[in-house]
């Protein structure tokens, strides 16, 4: 008799190529909901609080910096952090 894991592997091997993304999504969702923290995070209510004036100013400051080109790429950031 096959183990459950072996049966799952067999089923995955039999999934048509066009359905693999859907199966991967289902398994990913199942994996995420197995973690109590991730499950709580996924079920948390949406944050619907308005931004404070200070938060609005911070957002605008960031948008202005982007408009001025004061940005770095993710790879530049990684190089800076890895030093």
N, CA, C and O atoms as a GROMACS GRO file, in nm:
protein
  332
    1UNK      N    1   0.085  -0.119   0.000
    1UNK     CA    2   0.000   0.000   0.000
    1UNK      C    3   0.089   0.125   0.000
    1UNK      O    4   0.185   0.134   0.076
    2UNK      N    5   0.055   0.219  -0.086
    2UNK     CA    6   0.133   0.341  -0.098
    2UNK      C    7   0.105   0.434   0.020
    2UNK      O    8  -0.004   0.437   0.075
    3UNK      N    9   0.210   0.509   0.055
    3UNK     CA   10   0.191   0.610   0.158
    3UNK      C   11   0.111   0.726   0.099
    3UNK      O   12   0.099   0.740  -0.023
    4UNK      N   13   0.058   0.806   0.186
    4UNK     CA   14  -0.017   0.924   0.140
    4UNK      C   15   0.072   1.015   0.057
    4UNK      O   16   0.030   1.067  -0.046
    5UNK      N   17   0.194   1.033   0.102
    5UNK     CA   18   0.288   1.120   0.029
    5UNK      C   19   0.313   1.064  -0.112
    5UNK      O   20   0.314   1.139  -0.210
    6UNK      N   21   0.333   0.932  -0.121
    6UNK     CA   22   0.354   0.870  -0.253
    6UNK      C   23   0.231   0.889  -0.342
    6UNK      O   24   0.245   0.916  -0.462
    7UNK      N   25   0.114   0.876  -0.285
    7UNK     CA   26  -0.010   0.894  -0.361
    7UNK      C   27  -0.023   1.038  -0.410
    7UNK      O   28  -0.065   1.063  -0.523
    8UNK      N   29   0.014   1.132  -0.326
    8UNK     CA   30   0.010   1.273  -0.365
    8UNK      C   31   0.107   1.298  -0.480
    8UNK      O   32   0.072   1.365  -0.577
    9UNK      N   33   0.228   1.244  -0.470
    9UNK     CA   34   0.325   1.259  -0.578
    9UNK      C   35   0.271   1.201  -0.708
    9UNK      O   36   0.286   1.261  -0.815
   10UNK      N   37   0.208   1.086  -0.700
   10UNK     CA   38   0.150   1.023  -0.819
   10UNK      C   39   0.041   1.113  -0.879
   10UNK      O   40   0.036   1.133  -1.000
   11UNK      N   41  -0.044   1.166  -0.793
   11UNK     CA   42  -0.151   1.254  -0.842
   11UNK      C   43  -0.094   1.378  -0.909
   11UNK      O   44  -0.143   1.420  -1.015
   12UNK      N   45   0.008   1.437  -0.848
   12UNK     CA   46   0.070   1.556  -0.907
   12UNK      C   47   0.130   1.521  -1.043
   12UNK      O   48   0.118   1.598  -1.138
   13UNK      N   49   0.196   1.406  -1.051
   13UNK     CA   50   0.255   1.365  -1.179
   13UNK      C   51   0.149   1.348  -1.287
   13UNK      O   52   0.180   1.361  -1.406
   14UNK      N   53   0.027   1.319  -1.249
   14UNK     CA   54  -0.080   1.296  -1.346
   14UNK      C   55  -0.159   1.423  -1.381
   14UNK      O   56  -0.245   1.419  -1.469
   15UNK      N   57  -0.130   1.533  -1.314
   15UNK     CA   58  -0.202   1.658  -1.341
   15UNK      C   59  -0.161   1.709  -1.480
   15UNK      O   60  -0.041   1.716  -1.510
   16UNK      N   61  -0.258   1.744  -1.563
   16UNK     CA   62  -0.224   1.800  -1.695
   16UNK      C   63  -0.144   1.929  -1.680
   16UNK      O   64  -0.164   2.006  -1.586
   17UNK      N   65  -0.053   1.951  -1.772
   17UNK     CA   66   0.037   2.066  -1.768
   17UNK      C   67  -0.040   2.198  -1.747
   17UNK      O   68   0.004   2.284  -1.672
   18UNK      N   69  -0.153   2.211  -1.813
   18UNK     CA   70  -0.231   2.334  -1.804
   18UNK      C   71  -0.294   2.358  -1.668
   18UNK      O   72  -0.337   2.470  -1.639
   19UNK      N   73  -0.300   2.256  -1.584
   19UNK     CA   74  -0.361   2.269  -1.451
   19UNK      C   75  -0.258   2.281  -1.339
   19UNK      O   76  -0.296   2.298  -1.222
   20UNK      N   77  -0.129   2.273  -1.372
   20UNK     CA   78  -0.026   2.274  -1.268
   20UNK      C   79  -0.026   2.404  -1.187
   20UNK      O   80  -0.005   2.400  -1.066
   21UNK      N   81  -0.049   2.517  -1.252
   21UNK     CA   82  -0.050   2.644  -1.179
   21UNK      C   83  -0.162   2.646  -1.076
   21UNK      O   84  -0.144   2.697  -0.965
   22UNK      N   85  -0.277   2.592  -1.111
   22UNK     CA   86  -0.389   2.587  -1.017
   22UNK      C   87  -0.358   2.496  -0.899
   22UNK      O   88  -0.386   2.531  -0.784
   23UNK      N   89  -0.299   2.381  -0.928
   23UNK     CA   90  -0.262   2.288  -0.820
   23UNK      C   91  -0.157   2.352  -0.730
   23UNK      O   92  -0.164   2.339  -0.608
   24UNK      N   93  -0.060   2.419  -0.790
   24UNK     CA   94   0.043   2.486  -0.710
   24UNK      C   95  -0.019   2.592  -0.620
   24UNK      O   96   0.020   2.606  -0.504
   25UNK      N   97  -0.115   2.667  -0.673
   25UNK     CA   98  -0.184   2.769  -0.593
   25UNK      C   99  -0.259   2.705  -0.477
   25UNK      O  100  -0.254   2.755  -0.365
   26UNK      N  101  -0.328   2.596  -0.504
   26UNK     CA  102  -0.401   2.526  -0.397
   26UNK      C  103  -0.308   2.477  -0.288
   26UNK      O  104  -0.336   2.493  -0.169
   27UNK      N  105  -0.196   2.417  -0.327
   27UNK     CA  106  -0.101   2.367  -0.228
   27UNK      C  107  -0.036   2.482  -0.150
   27UNK      O  108  -0.012   2.471  -0.030
   28UNK      N  109  -0.008   2.591  -0.220
   28UNK     CA  110   0.050   2.707  -0.153
   28UNK      C  111  -0.047   2.764  -0.050
   28UNK      O  112  -0.007   2.796   0.062
   29UNK      N  113  -0.174   2.777  -0.089
   29UNK     CA  114  -0.275   2.827   0.004
   29UNK      C  115  -0.288   2.734   0.124
   29UNK      O  116  -0.299   2.780   0.238
   30UNK      N  117  -0.287   2.604   0.099
   30UNK     CA  118  -0.298   2.507   0.208
   30UNK      C  119  -0.179   2.518   0.302
   30UNK      O  120  -0.194   2.512   0.424
   31UNK      N  121  -0.061   2.534   0.243
   31UNK     CA  122   0.060   2.547   0.324
   31UNK      C  123   0.053   2.673   0.411
   31UNK      O  124   0.087   2.670   0.529
   32UNK      N  125   0.008   2.782   0.351
   32UNK     CA  126   0.001   2.909   0.424
   32UNK      C  127  -0.099   2.901   0.539
   32UNK      O  128  -0.074   2.957   0.646
   33UNK      N  129  -0.210   2.832   0.517
   33UNK     CA  130  -0.311   2.827   0.623
   33UNK      C  131  -0.275   2.726   0.731
   33UNK      O  132  -0.340   2.722   0.836
   34UNK      N  133  -0.173   2.645   0.709
   34UNK     CA  134  -0.128   2.551   0.812
   34UNK      C  135  -0.051   2.624   0.922
   34UNK      O  136  -0.044   2.576   1.035
   35UNK      N  137   0.007   2.738   0.889
   35UNK     CA  138   0.082   2.818   0.985
   35UNK      C  139  -0.018   2.906   1.061
   35UNK      O  140  -0.087   2.987   1.000
   36UNK      N  141  -0.025   2.892   1.195
   36UNK     CA  142  -0.125   2.970   1.271
   36UNK      C  143  -0.109   3.121   1.252
   36UNK      O  144  -0.209   3.193   1.246
   37UNK      N  145   0.014   3.170   1.244
   37UNK     CA  146   0.035   3.313   1.226
   37UNK      C  147  -0.018   3.358   1.090
   37UNK      O  148  -0.090   3.457   1.080
   38UNK      N  149   0.020   3.284   0.985
   38UNK     CA  150  -0.026   3.321   0.851
   38UNK      C  151  -0.177   3.309   0.838
   38UNK      O  152  -0.240   3.389   0.769
   39UNK      N  153  -0.235   3.210   0.904
   39UNK     CA  154  -0.381   3.194   0.902
   39UNK      C  155  -0.448   3.314   0.969
   39UNK      O  156  -0.546   3.368   0.917
   40UNK      N  157  -0.394   3.356   1.084
   40UNK     CA  158  -0.450   3.472   1.154
   40UNK      C  159  -0.435   3.598   1.070
   40UNK      O  160  -0.526   3.681   1.064
   41UNK      N  161  -0.320   3.611   1.005
   41UNK     CA  162  -0.297   3.728   0.921
   41UNK      C  163  -0.394   3.730   0.803
   41UNK      O  164  -0.448   3.835   0.769
   42UNK      N  165  -0.416   3.616   0.742
   42UNK     CA  166  -0.508   3.608   0.628
   42UNK      C  167  -0.652   3.637   0.669
   42UNK      O  168  -0.731   3.688   0.589
   43UNK      N  169  -0.686   3.605   0.793
   43UNK     CA  170  -0.824   3.625   0.840
   43UNK      C  171  -0.844   3.757   0.915
   43UNK      O  172  -0.954   3.786   0.961
   44UNK      N  173  -0.738   3.835   0.926
   44UNK     CA  174  -0.749   3.963   0.998
   44UNK      C  175  -0.837   4.059   0.919
   44UNK      O  176  -0.838   4.057   0.796
   45UNK      N  177  -0.911   4.143   0.990
   45UNK     CA  178  -0.996   4.240   0.919
   45UNK      C  179  -0.909   4.342   0.846
   45UNK      O  180  -0.797   4.372   0.887
   46UNK      N  181  -0.963   4.395   0.738
   46UNK     CA  182  -0.891   4.495   0.661
   46UNK      C  183  -0.876   4.622   0.744
   46UNK      O  184  -0.968   4.664   0.814
   47UNK      N  185  -0.758   4.682   0.735
   47UNK     CA  186  -0.732   4.807   0.806
   47UNK      C  187  -0.802   4.919   0.730
   47UNK      O  188  -0.765   4.951   0.618
   48UNK      N  189  -0.904   4.978   0.793
   48UNK     CA  190  -0.979   5.083   0.725
   48UNK      C  191  -0.964   5.218   0.795
   48UNK      O  192  -1.044   5.309   0.773
   49UNK      N  193  -0.860   5.230   0.878
   49UNK     CA  194  -0.838   5.358   0.945
   49UNK      C  195  -0.780   5.458   0.846
   49UNK      O  196  -0.701   5.423   0.759
   50UNK      N  197  -0.821   5.582   0.861
   50UNK     CA  198  -0.767   5.688   0.778
   50UNK      C  199  -0.624   5.718   0.821
   50UNK      O  200  -0.586   5.697   0.936
   51UNK      N  201  -0.547   5.769   0.725
   51UNK     CA  202  -0.411   5.810   0.758
   51UNK      C  203  -0.415   5.937   0.843
   51UNK      O  204  -0.500   6.024   0.823
   52UNK      N  205  -0.322   5.945   0.936
   52UNK     CA  206  -0.310   6.068   1.015
   52UNK      C  207  -0.243   6.172   0.926
   52UNK      O  208  -0.184   6.138   0.824
   53UNK      N  209  -0.252   6.299   0.964
   53UNK     CA  210  -0.183   6.402   0.885
   53UNK      C  211  -0.033   6.374   0.873
   53UNK      O  212   0.027   6.399   0.768
   54UNK      N  213   0.028   6.324   0.980
   54UNK     CA  214   0.171   6.292   0.977
   54UNK      C  215   0.200   6.181   0.876
   54UNK      O  216   0.298   6.186   0.803
   55UNK      N  217   0.112   6.080   0.873
   55UNK     CA  218   0.129   5.970   0.778
   55UNK      C  219   0.110   6.018   0.634
   55UNK      O  220   0.182   5.977   0.544
   56UNK      N  221   0.012   6.107   0.615
   56UNK     CA  222  -0.010   6.163   0.481
   56UNK      C  223   0.112   6.242   0.435
   56UNK      O  224   0.152   6.233   0.319
   57UNK      N  225   0.171   6.319   0.528
   57UNK     CA  226   0.292   6.395   0.495
   57UNK      C  227   0.407   6.301   0.458
   57UNK      O  228   0.481   6.328   0.364
   58UNK      N  229   0.421   6.191   0.532
   58UNK     CA  230   0.528   6.095   0.504
   58UNK      C  231   0.509   6.030   0.367
   58UNK      O  232   0.605   6.011   0.293
   59UNK      N  233   0.386   5.996   0.334
   59UNK     CA  234   0.357   5.938   0.202
   59UNK      C  235   0.391   6.039   0.093
   59UNK      O  236   0.454   6.004  -0.006
   60UNK      N  237   0.349   6.162   0.111
   60UNK     CA  238   0.377   6.265   0.011
   60UNK      C  239   0.527   6.288  -0.004
   60UNK      O  240   0.577   6.306  -0.114
   61UNK      N  241   0.598   6.286   0.108
   61UNK     CA  242   0.744   6.302   0.104
   61UNK      C  243   0.808   6.190   0.021
   61UNK      O  244   0.899   6.215  -0.059
   62UNK      N  245   0.761   6.069   0.040
   62UNK     CA  246   0.812   5.956  -0.038
   62UNK      C  247   0.780   5.969  -0.186
   62UNK      O  248   0.866   5.944  -0.270
   63UNK      N  249   0.658   6.009  -0.217
   63UNK     CA  250   0.619   6.027  -0.357
   63UNK      C  251   0.700   6.138  -0.423
   63UNK      O  252   0.739   6.127  -0.540
   64UNK      N  253   0.726   6.245  -0.348
   64UNK     CA  254   0.807   6.355  -0.401
   64UNK      C  255   0.950   6.308  -0.428
   64UNK      O  256   1.010   6.344  -0.530
   65UNK      N  257   1.005   6.227  -0.338
   65UNK     CA  258   1.140   6.174  -0.356
   65UNK      C  259   1.146   6.086  -0.482
   65UNK      O  260   1.243   6.092  -0.558
   66UNK      N  261   1.044   6.006  -0.503
   66UNK     CA  262   1.038   5.922  -0.624
   66UNK      C  263   1.034   6.011  -0.748
   66UNK      O  264   1.104   5.985  -0.845
   67UNK      N  265   0.952   6.116  -0.744
   67UNK     CA  266   0.940   6.206  -0.859
   67UNK      C  267   1.073   6.274  -0.890
   67UNK      O  268   1.102   6.304  -1.006
   68UNK      N  269   1.154   6.299  -0.787
   68UNK     CA  270   1.286   6.361  -0.806
   68UNK      C  271   1.392   6.259  -0.848
   68UNK      O  272   1.506   6.295  -0.876
   69UNK      N  273   1.354   6.133  -0.853
   69UNK     CA  274   1.449   6.029  -0.891
   69UNK      C  275   1.539   5.982  -0.778
   69UNK      O  276   1.641   5.918  -0.802
   70UNK      N  277   1.501   6.014  -0.657
   70UNK     CA  278   1.581   5.976  -0.540
   70UNK      C  279   1.544   5.834  -0.497
   70UNK      O  280   1.486   5.812  -0.391
   71UNK      N  281   1.578   5.739  -0.583
   71UNK     CA  282   1.546   5.599  -0.558
   71UNK      C  283   1.668   5.513  -0.589
   71UNK      O  284   1.759   5.556  -0.661
   72UNK      N  285   1.669   5.392  -0.533
   72UNK     CA  286   1.772   5.295  -0.569
   72UNK      C  287   1.702   5.163  -0.602
   72UNK      O  288   1.590   5.138  -0.558
   73UNK      N  289   1.768   5.082  -0.680
   73UNK     CA  290   1.709   4.953  -0.718
   73UNK      C  291   1.720   4.855  -0.602
   73UNK      O  292   1.795   4.876  -0.507
   74UNK      N  293   1.644   4.748  -0.611
   74UNK     CA  294   1.649   4.644  -0.508
   74UNK      C  295   1.789   4.584  -0.501
   74UNK      O  296   1.837   4.553  -0.392
   75UNK      N  297   1.854   4.566  -0.616
   75UNK     CA  298   1.989   4.508  -0.615
   75UNK      C  299   2.088   4.604  -0.549
   75UNK      O  300   2.179   4.559  -0.479
   76UNK      N  301   2.072   4.734  -0.570
   76UNK     CA  302   2.159   4.831  -0.502
   76UNK      C  303   2.138   4.826  -0.351
   76UNK      O  304   2.234   4.832  -0.275
   77UNK      N  305   2.014   4.814  -0.310
   77UNK     CA  306   1.983   4.805  -0.167
   77UNK      C  307   2.048   4.681  -0.107
   77UNK      O  308   2.106   4.688   0.001
   78UNK      N  309   2.037   4.567  -0.177
   78UNK     CA  310   2.098   4.443  -0.127
   78UNK      C  311   2.249   4.459  -0.112
   78UNK      O  312   2.307   4.415  -0.013
   79UNK      N  313   2.313   4.523  -0.212
   79UNK     CA  314   2.459   4.544  -0.203
   79UNK      C  315   2.493   4.631  -0.083
   79UNK      O  316   2.592   4.606  -0.015
   80UNK      N  317   2.413   4.732  -0.057
   80UNK     CA  318   2.436   4.821   0.057
   80UNK      C  319   2.421   4.746   0.188
   80UNK      O  320   2.501   4.764   0.280
   81UNK      N  321   2.321   4.662   0.197
   81UNK     CA  322   2.294   4.588   0.320
   81UNK      C  323   2.401   4.481   0.344
   81UNK      O  324   2.439   4.456   0.458
   82UNK      N  325   2.449   4.420   0.237
   82UNK     CA  326   2.544   4.309   0.249
   82UNK      C  327   2.686   4.355   0.283
   82UNK      O  328   2.773   4.271   0.306
   83UNK      N  329   2.710   4.482   0.285
   83UNK     CA  330   2.847   4.531   0.315
   83UNK      C  331   2.886   4.503   0.456
   83UNK      O  332   2.996   4.538   0.498
   0.00000   0.00000   0.00000
